[in-house]
Amino acid sequence: MGSFAEIEERAEKRKGGAAALKTLMPKLPDVDVLRAQADDRLLSEMTRYVFYAGFVRNVIDSKWPGFEAAFSGFDPAFLNLAPDDYWHDLTSDTRIVRNGAKIMSVRANAQFIRQLADEHGSAGQFFADWPIEDHIGLLGVLDKRAERLGGMSGQYFLRAIGRDSFVMSHDVLVCLRLSGLPISEGKPTKKDLRLIQDRFNAWHADTGLPLTHLSRICAFSVGMPGEEDEA
């Protein structure tokens, strides 16, 4: 594979044509909607993706009303002031998945959300205004300043809140290697991440497509039909 046109053509053939592929594209990200999201909703989504890791998603989703109640609606102001006993009690709360480390990540991420609000007006403002040309840099912020949002959890969180982004899933990385990008076979290195960002920036400039669609088309171009990973 060379140009993105070749990647897109391969995806179209695997999905039954251009029209069929188009129907599989996610909704276009809306930066204004992201900017307007309340801090408690962003903390809620952070928590959802932290708990998704290592669990069946349907199990977490089925218990989510209990999560909302147990964590007081994910109000960052309240959670930042909640005493130690509050967090200790959550470890035996049957409304949620009782994983101590993940429960405590909510405390840390509530603090992170409040810091973003203090620095930028709101966490939504921060996520909306970060340049898409530096998606890798935003992932680095999540890795360093948030709790348990490195790797795929952070990538899927950003996609879930409506940020235009690519996901470095297995299929997307395979597509990038087949396109000639000299990245390693294992976990991407810092050099690999820069190369990946540059390649998506070039494709975005050439096609005008959002990063979200570029990423999904990449996955569809190489994954087993019907079994492509989330990208």
Secondary structure, DSSP 8 states (H G I E B T S, - for coil): --SHHHHHHHHHHHHTSHHHHHHTS-----HHHHHH--HHHHHHHHHHHHHHTTS-HHHHHHTHHHHHHHTGGG-HHHHHH--HHHHHHHTT-TTS---HHHHHHHHHHHHHHHHHHHHHSSHHHHHHHS-GGGHHHHHHHHHHHSSS-SHHHHHHHHHHTT-------HHHHHHHHHTT----SSS--HHHHHHHHHHHHHHHHHH---HHHHHHHHHHHHS-TT-----
